[in-house]
Amino acid sequence: MDTDITNLETEMNRGFLQILVLAALEQKMYGYRMLKFLEQTGYTVEENTLYPILRRLEKNGLIKSEWDVSGDRPKKFYLVTPLGRSVRKKALSIWEEQNDILKKIMERKSHVSKS
């Protein structure tokens, strides 16, 4: 049972994290700063989870990166692209539709159980 919940949570988090990253990157951010930003908003993610997603999103043209070497340590900053904004908008639309369907099912279930 715990394995089933863990697998379900992992699958749900994978898509959710991609939407979070696309939303967070309206402001230019480097990876570690994003980890802390997400943590401050109540979503904890591991580095070994975030960085592959950043690479995949960049490979797919949804975010772009640039290096800042002006400080003591070089930092790779990420920013959402116009394509990334479009994908985020569509993903949020899908999520809202799915959430509406779930609400209808849950409301129907509560009406049926009261009968």
CNS distance restraints for C-alpha pairs under 8 A (distance, minus, plus):
assign (resid   1 and name CA) (resid   5 and name CA) 6.44 0.50 0.50
assign (resid   2 and name CA) (resid   6 and name CA) 6.07 0.50 0.50
assign (resid   3 and name CA) (resid   7 and name CA) 6.05 0.50 0.50
assign (resid   4 and name CA) (resid   8 and name CA) 6.13 0.50 0.50
assign (resid   5 and name CA) (resid   9 and name CA) 5.97 0.50 0.50
assign (resid   6 and name CA) (resid  10 and name CA) 6.07 0.50 0.50
assign (resid   7 and name CA) (resid  11 and name CA) 6.25 0.50 0.50
assign (resid   8 and name CA) (resid  12 and name CA) 6.15 0.50 0.50
assign (resid   9 and name CA) (resid  13 and name CA) 5.93 0.50 0.50
assign (resid  10 and name CA) (resid  14 and name CA) 6.18 0.50 0.50
assign (resid  11 and name CA) (resid  15 and name CA) 7.07 0.50 0.50
assign (resid  12 and name CA) (resid  16 and name CA) 6.32 0.50 0.50
assign (resid  13 and name CA) (resid  17 and name CA) 5.74 0.50 0.50
assign (resid  14 and name CA) (resid  18 and name CA) 6.59 0.50 0.50
assign (resid  15 and name CA) (resid  19 and name CA) 6.59 0.50 0.50
assign (resid  16 and name CA) (resid  20 and name CA) 6.23 0.50 0.50
assign (resid  17 and name CA) (resid  21 and name CA) 6.07 0.50 0.50
assign (resid  18 and name CA) (resid  22 and name CA) 6.24 0.50 0.50
assign (resid  18 and name CA) (resid  53 and name CA) 7.03 0.50 0.50
assign (resid  19 and name CA) (resid  23 and name CA) 6.14 0.50 0.50
assign (resid  19 and name CA) (resid  88 and name CA) 6.07 0.50 0.50
assign (resid  19 and name CA) (resid  91 and name CA) 7.17 0.50 0.50
assign (resid  19 and name CA) (resid  92 and name CA) 7.62 0.50 0.50
assign (resid  20 and name CA) (resid  24 and name CA) 5.93 0.50 0.50
assign (resid  21 and name CA) (resid  25 and name CA) 6.00 0.50 0.50
assign (resid  21 and name CA) (resid  54 and name CA) 7.97 0.50 0.50
assign (resid  22 and name CA) (resid  26 and name CA) 7.27 0.50 0.50
assign (resid  22 and name CA) (resid  62 and name CA) 7.76 0.50 0.50
assign (resid  22 and name CA) (resid  63 and name CA) 7.56 0.50 0.50
assign (resid  22 and name CA) (resid  80 and name CA) 6.01 0.50 0.50
assign (resid  22 and name CA) (resid  84 and name CA) 6.50 0.50 0.50
assign (resid  22 and name CA) (resid  85 and name CA) 7.05 0.50 0.50
assign (resid  22 and name CA) (resid  88 and name CA) 6.26 0.50 0.50
assign (resid  23 and name CA) (resid  80 and name CA) 7.97 0.50 0.50
assign (resid  23 and name CA) (resid  88 and name CA) 7.29 0.50 0.50
assign (resid  24 and name CA) (resid  34 and name CA) 7.72 0.50 0.50
assign (resid  25 and name CA) (resid  29 and name CA) 6.53 0.50 0.50
assign (resid  25 and name CA) (resid  63 and name CA) 7.95 0.50 0.50
assign (resid  25 and name CA) (resid  78 and name CA) 6.68 0.50 0.50
assign (resid  25 and name CA) (resid  79 and name CA) 4.91 0.50 0.50
assign (resid  25 and name CA) (resid  80 and name CA) 5.20 0.50 0.50
assign (resid  26 and name CA) (resid  79 and name CA) 6.28 0.50 0.50
assign (resid  26 and name CA) (resid  80 and name CA) 5.87 0.50 0.50
assign (resid  27 and name CA) (resid  79 and name CA) 6.48 0.50 0.50
assign (resid  28 and name CA) (resid  77 and name CA) 6.05 0.50 0.50
assign (resid  28 and name CA) (resid  78 and name CA) 5.50 0.50 0.50
assign (resid  28 and name CA) (resid  79 and name CA) 4.88 0.50 0.50
assign (resid  29 and name CA) (resid  33 and name CA) 6.25 0.50 0.50
assign (resid  29 and name CA) (resid  34 and name CA) 6.18 0.50 0.50
assign (resid  29 and name CA) (resid  77 and name CA) 5.07 0.50 0.50
assign (resid  29 and name CA) (resid  78 and name CA) 5.42 0.50 0.50
assign (resid  29 and name CA) (resid  79 and name CA) 6.90 0.50 0.50
assign (resid  30 and name CA) (resid  34 and name CA) 6.22 0.50 0.50
assign (resid  30 and name CA) (resid  75 and name CA) 6.40 0.50 0.50
assign (resid  30 and name CA) (resid  76 and name CA) 5.48 0.50 0.50
assign (resid  30 and name CA) (resid  77 and name CA) 4.19 0.50 0.50
assign (resid  30 and name CA) (resid  78 and name CA) 5.91 0.50 0.50
assign (resid  31 and name CA) (resid  35 and name CA) 6.35 0.50 0.50
assign (resid  31 and name CA) (resid  50 and name CA) 7.75 0.50 0.50
assign (resid  31 and name CA) (resid  51 and name CA) 7.12 0.50 0.50
assign (resid  31 and name CA) (resid  76 and name CA) 7.37 0.50 0.50
assign (resid  31 and name CA) (resid  77 and name CA) 7.24 0.50 0.50
assign (resid  31 and name CA) (resid  78 and name CA) 7.75 0.50 0.50
assign (resid  32 and name CA) (resid  36 and name CA) 6.45 0.50 0.50
assign (resid  32 and name CA) (resid  47 and name CA) 7.85 0.50 0.50
assign (resid  33 and name CA) (resid  37 and name CA) 6.04 0.50 0.50
assign (resid  34 and name CA) (resid  38 and name CA) 6.01 0.50 0.50
assign (resid  35 and name CA) (resid  39 and name CA) 6.13 0.50 0.50
assign (resid  35 and name CA) (resid  44 and name CA) 7.43 0.50 0.50
assign (resid  35 and name CA) (resid  45 and name CA) 6.59 0.50 0.50
assign (resid  35 and name CA) (resid  46 and name CA) 7.59 0.50 0.50
assign (resid  35 and name CA) (resid  47 and name CA) 7.30 0.50 0.50
assign (resid  35 and name CA) (resid  50 and name CA) 7.71 0.50 0.50
assign (resid  36 and name CA) (resid  40 and name CA) 6.10 0.50 0.50
assign (resid  37 and name CA) (resid  41 and name CA) 6.44 0.50 0.50
assign (resid  38 and name CA) (resid  42 and name CA) 6.45 0.50 0.50
assign (resid  38 and name CA) (resid  43 and name CA) 5.20 0.50 0.50
assign (resid  38 and name CA) (resid  44 and name CA) 6.36 0.50 0.50
assign (resid  38 and name CA) (resid  45 and name CA) 7.54 0.50 0.50
assign (resid  39 and name CA) (resid  43 and name CA) 4.90 0.50 0.50
assign (resid  39 and name CA) (resid  44 and name CA) 4.75 0.50 0.50
assign (resid  39 and name CA) (resid  45 and name CA) 7.30 0.50 0.50
assign (resid  45 and name CA) (resid  49 and name CA) 6.66 0.50 0.50
assign (resid  45 and name CA) (resid  50 and name CA) 6.72 0.50 0.50
assign (resid  46 and name CA) (resid  50 and name CA) 6.32 0.50 0.50
assign (resid  47 and name CA) (resid  51 and name CA) 6.00 0.50 0.50
assign (resid  48 and name CA) (resid  52 and name CA) 6.91 0.50 0.50
assign (resid  49 and name CA) (resid  53 and name CA) 6.77 0.50 0.50
assign (resid  50 and name CA) (resid  54 and name CA) 6.25 0.50 0.50
assign (resid  51 and name CA) (resid  55 and name CA) 6.22 0.50 0.50
assign (resid  52 and name CA) (resid  56 and name CA) 6.09 0.50 0.50
assign (resid  53 and name CA) (resid  57 and name CA) 6.00 0.50 0.50
assign (resid  54 and name CA) (resid  58 and name CA) 6.08 0.50 0.50
assign (resid  54 and name CA) (resid  63 and name CA) 7.77 0.50 0.50
assign (resid  55 and name CA) (resid  59 and name CA) 6.03 0.50 0.50
assign (resid  56 and name CA) (resid  60 and name CA) 6.20 0.50 0.50
assign (resid  57 and name CA) (resid  61 and name CA) 6.30 0.50 0.50
assign (resid  57 and name CA) (resid  62 and name CA) 5.17 0.50 0.50
assign (resid  57 and name CA) (resid  63 and name CA) 5.78 0.50 0.50
assign (resid  58 and name CA) (resid  62 and name CA) 5.68 0.50 0.50
assign (resid  58 and name CA) (resid  63 and name CA) 4.75 0.50 0.50
assign (resid  58 and name CA) (resid  64 and name CA) 5.52 0.50 0.50
assign (resid  58 and name CA) (resid  65 and name CA) 7.44 0.50 0.50
assign (resid  61 and name CA) (resid  81 and name CA) 7.10 0.50 0.50
assign (resid  61 and name CA) (resid  83 and name CA) 6.88 0.50 0.50
assign (resid  61 and name CA) (resid  84 and name CA) 7.10 0.50 0.50
assign (resid  62 and name CA) (resid  80 and name CA) 6.11 0.50 0.50
assign (resid  62 and name CA) (resid  81 and name CA) 5.44 0.50 0.50
assign (resid  62 and name CA) (resid  82 and name CA) 7.50 0.50 0.50
assign (resid  62 and name CA) (resid  83 and name CA) 5.49 0.50 0.50
assign (resid  62 and name CA) (resid  84 and name CA) 3.80 0.50 0.50
assign (resid  62 and name CA) (resid  85 and name CA) 7.56 0.50 0.50
assign (resid  62 and name CA) (resid  87 and name CA) 7.65 0.50 0.50
assign (resid  63 and name CA) (resid  78 and name CA) 6.51 0.50 0.50
assign (resid  63 and name CA) (resid  79 and name CA) 5.44 0.50 0.50
assign (resid  63 and name CA) (resid  80 and name CA) 4.22 0.50 0.50
assign (resid  63 and name CA) (resid  81 and name CA) 5.01 0.50 0.50
assign (resid  63 and name CA) (resid  84 and name CA) 6.09 0.50 0.50
assign (resid  64 and name CA) (resid  78 and name CA) 5.59 0.50 0.50
assign (resid  64 and name CA) (resid  79 and name CA) 5.47 0.50 0.50
assign (resid  64 and name CA) (resid  80 and name CA) 6.35 0.50 0.50
assign (resid  64 and name CA) (resid  81 and name CA) 6.43 0.50 0.50
assign (resid  65 and name CA) (resid  76 and name CA) 6.38 0.50 0.50
assign (resid  65 and name CA) (resid  77 and name CA) 5.36 0.50 0.50
assign (resid  65 and name CA) (resid  78 and name CA) 4.34 0.50 0.50
assign (resid  65 and name CA) (resid  79 and name CA) 6.36 0.50 0.50
assign (resid  66 and name CA) (resid  76 and name CA) 5.61 0.50 0.50
assign (resid  66 and name CA) (resid  77 and name CA) 5.36 0.50 0.50
assign (resid  66 and name CA) (resid  78 and name CA) 6.65 0.50 0.50
assign (resid  67 and name CA) (resid  74 and name CA) 6.66 0.50 0.50
assign (resid  67 and name CA) (resid  75 and name CA) 5.64 0.50 0.50
assign (resid  67 and name CA) (resid  76 and name CA) 4.41 0.50 0.50
assign (resid  67 and name CA) (resid  77 and name CA) 6.09 0.50 0.50
assign (resid  68 and name CA) (resid  74 and name CA) 5.59 0.50 0.50
assign (resid  68 and name CA) (resid  75 and name CA) 5.28 0.50 0.50
assign (resid  68 and name CA) (resid  76 and name CA) 6.30 0.50 0.50
assign (resid  68 and name CA) (resid  77 and name CA) 7.19 0.50 0.50
assign (resid  69 and name CA) (resid  73 and name CA) 6.70 0.50 0.50
assign (resid  69 and name CA) (resid  74 and name CA) 4.33 0.50 0.50
assign (resid  69 and name CA) (resid  75 and name CA) 6.57 0.50 0.50
assign (resid  70 and name CA) (resid  74 and name CA) 7.08 0.50 0.50
assign (resid  80 and name CA) (resid  84 and name CA) 5.57 0.50 0.50
assign (resid  80 and name CA) (resid  85 and name CA) 6.64 0.50 0.50
assign (resid  81 and name CA) (resid  85 and name CA) 6.31 0.50 0.50
assign (resid  82 and name CA) (resid  86 and name CA) 6.32 0.50 0.50
assign (resid  83 and name CA) (resid  87 and name CA) 6.18 0.50 0.50
assign (resid  84 and name CA) (resid  88 and name CA) 5.97 0.50 0.50
assign (resid  85 and name CA) (resid  89 and name CA) 6.09 0.50 0.50
assign (resid  86 and name CA) (resid  90 and name CA) 6.33 0.50 0.50
assign (resid  87 and name CA) (resid  91 and name CA) 6.01 0.50 0.50
assign (resid  88 and name CA) (resid  92 and name CA) 6.03 0.50 0.50
assign (resid  89 and name CA) (resid  93 and name CA) 6.20 0.50 0.50
assign (resid  90 and name CA) (resid  94 and name CA) 6.23 0.50 0.50
assign (resid  91 and name CA) (resid  95 and name CA) 6.12 0.50 0.50
assign (resid  92 and name CA) (resid  96 and name CA) 6.07 0.50 0.50
assign (resid  93 and name CA) (resid  97 and name CA) 6.23 0.50 0.50
assign (resid  94 and name CA) (resid  98 and name CA) 6.14 0.50 0.50
assign (resid  95 and name CA) (resid  99 and name CA) 6.00 0.50 0.50
assign (resid  96 and name CA) (resid 100 and name CA) 6.10 0.50 0.50
assign (resid  97 and name CA) (resid 101 and name CA) 6.31 0.50 0.50
assign (resid  98 and name CA) (resid 102 and name CA) 6.19 0.50 0.50
assign (resid  99 and name CA) (resid 103 and name CA) 6.15 0.50 0.50
assign (resid 100 and name CA) (resid 104 and name CA) 6.26 0.50 0.50
assign (resid 101 and name CA) (resid 105 and name CA) 6.26 0.50 0.50
assign (resid 102 and name CA) (resid 106 and name CA) 6.10 0.50 0.50
assign (resid 103 and name CA) (resid 107 and name CA) 5.98 0.50 0.50
assign (resid 104 and name CA) (resid 108 and name CA) 6.01 0.50 0.50
assign (resid 105 and name CA) (resid 109 and name CA) 6.05 0.50 0.50
assign (resid 106 and name CA) (resid 110 and name CA) 6.25 0.50 0.50
assign (resid 107 and name CA) (resid 111 and name CA) 6.25 0.50 0.50
assign (resid 108 and name CA) (resid 112 and name CA) 6.12 0.50 0.50
assign (resid 109 and name CA) (resid 113 and name CA) 6.17 0.50 0.50
assign (resid 110 and name CA) (resid 114 and name CA) 6.27 0.50 0.50
assign (resid 111 and name CA) (resid 115 and name CA) 6.51 0.50 0.50
